[in-house]
């Protein structure tokens, strides 16, 4: 996970204390990983190139498993991790602390899958809304969040310590309403219709 974090946030470096956060009973980490068995996985550099060719998505797409909370014999190896999302549950709010995807696997919908998983977790936990911060310059991420019902609620000046960049505070409307759940279901179906399977094990 530290390797993925370094790739995802370079050159900004986050220095997340995973050990401390994973011991927090109000936090959850979901990881995206490949469903291939270990013997089928090519060396990581060769495999990442293959994954960008396109048709492999339907066969090999990712699952999400909260492996740190529920380790099992089926737990994926770290070599197969494609990305992760961290969520803190605070009162009636589920706060996404970060979403990271391996550099060689970006653009394949993994970040969107992780976002779907975090919203599902928030729904299951009973949270009312989902919130996050995003760099004001990260327009790609902002568009994804807006697609899933996030809107800008404010701004944190100088939020990022590396370059003092501002952060947008984004939040959903209440996620348990019929309107939100209906739209969320449509988005998940559209995601699946693009040949991408959704499997979430918690």
N, C-alpha and C positions, 0 to 999 in steps of 0.2 A: 504493500500500500504506500509506503514511503517513496518507492521508486515511481509509482504512478503519480503521486502528489507532486514530486519534483518535476516530472514531465509536464503535468497539467498546468502548473502555476509558474514555471520558469519564464522569465528570470526573477519572478516575484517571491519565491520561496515562502512557505507558510509555517513550517516548523510545528506542525500539529502534534500534540501529545496524545497519540492514539491510546497508549496504555491507560492514561488517566481518563480519557473520554469513554473508553469501552467499559470501564468499571463503574461508570455513572448509570444508575438504573433508569434514569430519565433520558438516556440517549440510545440511539440505535444506528448501526451501520449496515447498509445493504451493499452487496458487491455484485457486479455483473461478471460472469465468467463463461467460458466456452463449455458447451455440452459434449465436446469430443472427449473420448477416453484418452488417457495420457499417452498410450502407445501410438495414437493417430496424430498427435500434435507434432508438427515439424519444428525445427529450431525457430526461435522467436522471430529473428529478423526475416527469414524466408516466409514464415507463416503470416506475418503482418503484411507483407507485400501481396500474398495471395488473397488475403481478406479484402483488399481494396478492389478486386476485380469485379465484384458485384454479385454474381449468381450464388456465391457461397453463403450469402446471408440466409437464404431460405432453409438451407440444410443445417447450418452450424450456429444459428443465432444464439443469443445469450439468455441465461436465466439469472434470476436474482435469488440469492440465498443469504440469510443473516447467519453467516457461518460462525461468527464470534459468540453469538448468544446460544446457538444450537449446533455445536460441532457434532459430526456423525461420520461414519465410514465413507459416506458419499461426498464429504466436504471436498471442494476443489482445491488443487494445489495452488500455491501462490503464482506459479508460472502461468496459470490459466486465467488469472484475474485480468479483466479488461477495464474495469473502472469501479468506482464506489460513490456512495452518497452518505453523508452524515446528517442525522436528524436529531434535534433536541426537542423534548416535549416539556413545555413550560406553561402550566395552567391550561387554558383552552387553546393554546397556540402550539403548532408544530413548526419548528424553525429549522430550515435547511441550512446547515453550516457550510457545506461545500459539496460540489459535484466535480469529480475528476475522471477523465478517461485517458487511457494510454494513447500516446501521440500517434502511433502507427494504426490505431483503430478509430480515429475520429472520423466523423462524417458518415458513420454507419447506423446512426440512430441509437447508440448506446446511452448517450446522455438523456435522450428522451425516455428511454426505457427506465433509467434510474429515477427520473422525475415521476414517471407513472408509479413506480414502486414506492416512492416517498409519500405520494398523495394517498395511495392505498393504505400505507401504514398509518398515516394520520387519521384516515377515516376509521380504521379498525381501533385505533387508540381512543377515539372519541374526541379528537381535537376539533375545534370549530373552524379555524382558519390555518393556512400554511403561509409562512413568511420566509423571506430570504433577503440577502443583500447581493448586489451585483455591481460591478464596475460601470461607471457611466459610459465608458468607451466600448463595452462589450455588447455591441448591438445584436450579434447573433444569439447570445444567451437571452437577451431581453425579449427578442421575438419569440423564442421558444416558450418562455415563461408567460408571455401575453397570450399565446395560443392556448395555454392551459388555465386561463382565467386570472392570471396575476395582473395587478395594476399597480402603478407607482403611488405609494402612500407618503413618501417623504424622501429626504436626502440626508446622508451623513457626511458632513464636510471632512475632508482629509482622513477618511476612514482607513485607507490602506497605508500601512506604515512605510512601505518600500518607496513610494513616490508621492504620497499624500493625495492620491486620487480620491475623488468623492465616490460614494456608493449610493445607488438608488435603493430605497427600501421598497420591496414589492410584496404584496399580499393578495391572497385570493378573497373572494366573497365567501360566506359560510359554505363549507364543502358538503354538508349533510342535506342541503336543500334539494328538492326534486329537480330544479332547473340545473344546478351545478352537476349533480350526479348524472342527469340525462346527457349533458354536454360531454362530461368525462367519459361516459360509456361510448359515445360516438367517436371521440378521439382515440380511445383504445381500439375500437373496431377499425378505424381508418389506419392505425398503426399496423394492425394485424393484416389488413388488406394489402399492405405494401410488401407482403411476403415475410413479415417479421413475427415470429412467435413470441407470445408473452407467457412466461411461466414464472411464478413467484412463490417461493417456499419460505416460510417464516419460522 
